[in-house]
Amino acid sequence: MENVKTFDQLLDEKYGKKGNIERDRFDASSLAFRLGVMLKEARVEAKLTQEELAEKTGTKKSYISRIERGSSDIQISTYYKLIEIGLGKQLNISIG
């Protein structure tokens, strides 16, 4: 077990420490991916299609698709609208 590394140690080795440009890019794209996965899971649980969610929130299906794939950066206000208005769920954000 002495050779086991934490996820943060692996990221440090591959992308550098937090604050490094390459690491910051990875962290940002990773966040977009995680937000997309959470949106898709909540949308599927609500039994809505991407098109139905887009209609409820005044966005486009293609935008919902890009968010779910993690290929679109998203503002908190837009994410709030998708979660709270579109899916009828509560969005909780914490700073640790």
C-alpha positions, -999 to +999 in steps of 0.1 A: +000+000+000+030+023+003+029+029-035-007+039-035-013+076-045-042+098-039-062+113-069-047+147-061-012+133-062-019+118-096-032+151-109-002+169-095+021+145-114+002+148-146-009+184-147+011+201-120+000+217-088-031+239-085-023+273-099-004+258-128-020+268-161-023+232-174-038+221-140-063+250-140-074+241-175-079+205-164-099+215-133-121+239-154-129+212-180-134+186-153-160+208-136-179+213-169-180+176-173-192+169-138-219+196-141-230+180-173-232+145-158-253+158-129-276+177-152-282+146-174-288+124-144-314+148-130-330+153-164-334+115-169-347+111-134-373+138-141-382+118-173-376+148-196-359+148-230-333+174-238-358+191-260-384+193-233-359+207-208-349+233-234-385+243-240-392+247-203-361+270-198-360+289-231-328+274-243-320+251-272-317+213-273-282+216-288-271+238-258-285+212-233-266+185-253-233+205-251-237+210-214-244+173-208-213+164-228-192+188-208-182+207-239-199+240-229-189+263-201-220+273-181-229+302-159-243+295-125-275+315-133-281+293-164-274+261-144-298+274-117-325+280-143-320+245-157-321+228-123-347+248-105-371+259-132-366+232-158-363+202-134-381+215-103-352+206-082-332+226-057-296+237-065-273+238-035-238+254-038-213+253-011-178+266-007-155+244+013 
